[in-house]
Amino acid sequence: MEMDALFSPTIPPLQRIHNWLEGCYQDQAEMKKECGCVLGCPLFTLGAEVSTQDQNLRAKIEEILEHYGKYIESAIRDAHAAGLIHAPDPALKARVIRAYSEGLLTQARIQNDVELLRELPRGVLSILGLKQSEPVPV
């Protein structure tokens, strides 16, 4: 996924998050079609495997994941500033959303069921304090 394009400031902030979540689903669905199984997030898979064995690799994976988290945080900050959500601590909301999305990606990998990722938008909307029945404000 091209994070710069997905999280362009020219795109409304909640739409950025929605596009990222849709991209997560599409990427995993495409990989399952090619490989026959849900692969989950390669950074989390690798990080979980080697984090106690290779500190340099662990640090690099952490750096990359933190960088990705800044995209989510900026969209949350922008949505809060626009009055679309109440998120006075966008860094915390971003960490919670990352933990939720990575957990669901891991669950999809374990169950080999990409359709579990269809829950991502509803769960993230809940974390952001929006109801599923509400249209995503843009």
N, C-alpha and C positions, 0 to 999 in steps of 0.2 A: 504494500500500500504506500502510496506517495503522500506522506503526512503533510507536507507543505501545501499541496493542492487541496487536500481534504479540509485543512484548517485555515484556509486563506481568510484573512480578515474581511474580504469582500463578501463572504458568505455569512448569513446571519448565524449567531453563535450556537443556537440549539440545532440548527440545520447541520452545522459542522459535526456536532456530536452524533446526530442521526446518521449522517453520511459515513462516519467512521464505523459505527456499529453495523451498518449495512455492508460496508466493505469487509468487516471481520467475517460476517456470515458468508458473503460471496467468495472470499478467498478460501475459507474452509470447505465450502461446497465444491469449489473447483478442484481443490487438492484431493478431496475424497473421491471425486469422479476419476481423477488421474491415478491415484494410488490405491483406492479401494478402502481407505480408512481416514478417519478424522485425525489430523496430526496435532492440532492445538497450536499454541504459541511456541515457536522454536526457541525463543529466548528463555521462556520459563522452563521448558523441558530441559534444555541444556543447563540452565542455571541451577535447577533443582538437582540435577545429576552430578555436577562437578563443583558446586559451591564450597564443599568442605575439602576438596582435593586440590584445587587450583585457584589461589587467591587472585592472581592477575586476571584470569578469565572471569571470575566472579565479579571483580571490580569493573571490568569492561561491560559486562552484561548489565550490571546495576546502573552504570553511566548511561547506557543506551535506553534502558527502561525509564530512567528519570527524565531523559530528554523527551521521550514520547509523552510522558506525563505532563510536561509543560504545555504541550498542545491542548490537552484536555483542560488543564487548569486555566489557560488563557480564554478558552471558549466559555468556561463557567464564569470567570471574572467578567467577561463582556456581557454575558446574559444577566448577571447580577446588576451590573452597571446600567443596563437597559431596563431594569425593573421586571424582567421576565421570570426570574426566580429569586429566592432569598438564599444567598450563599455568601455570607460575610467572610468565610474562610474557604476560598476556592481551592487552596492547596489540599485541605482535608477532604473536600468533596471529590477532588480528582483522585486522591489515593483510594478512597472508598470505591469509586467507580472502577478504577484499575483493578483493585482486589476482586471486586464482583465479576468483572469481565474475564479476568484470568481464571478465576474459579470456575466459571461456566465453560470457558474454553477447555479447561482440564477435565471437567465432568463430561463434556461432549467427546473428548478423546477417549476417556475411559469407557464410556458407553458406546463409542463409535456411532454417535447419533448427531449429525450436524444440525438436525432440526431443533435441538435444545437451544441453539444459538438464536432462534427466533424470539426467545424470551429476553434477549439483551435490551431492546428498546424499552419494553415495559418495566424491567427492573431498574434501568438507569433513570427513566422518568420518575419512578418512585423515589429513588435516592435524591433526585433533584427537587422533589416535592410537587411534582405534577401528576395528575391522574391520567391514566391511559385514555379515558374518554375525551379528555381535553385535546384540542388540536395543538400541535407543537407551535408555540408562538415564534414567529420569524421577524 
